[in-house]
Amino acid sequence: MPVVWTRAGGGRWLPPSEAVLPDEACRADENLLAALLAAGLPLADPVLPPPAADMLLAQAPGARALHPALLRRHLSAPGWRFAGARSSEVW
């Protein structure tokens, strides 16, 4: 059930199993948040209160927290590119 809002892809609702819940460092740094969203990472909107994010991580099957290994996997996926890049600019 889509209950987590993300700004990724122009904004949409996601089920917890598809969203990535940002950590405190990401919440505090708008530039980092913007870069991760531009990279196509489906980050939960940072207005989601930390207690709600903690509850989703504890109770929602498949909910994931942002961590370096998850970001490395995302960036190494075939066909990955920055949102808004032209098709000839595959990163």
Secondary structure as UniProt FT lines:
FT   STRAND          4..6
FT   HELIX           8..10
FT   STRAND          12..14
FT   TURN            16..18
FT   STRAND          20..21
FT   HELIX           24..28
FT   HELIX           30..38
FT   TURN            39..40
FT   STRAND          43..44
FT   TURN            46..47
FT   HELIX           50..59
FT   TURN            61..62
FT   STRAND          64..65
FT   HELIX           68..76
FT   TURN            78..79
FT   TURN            83..84
FT   TURN            87..88
//
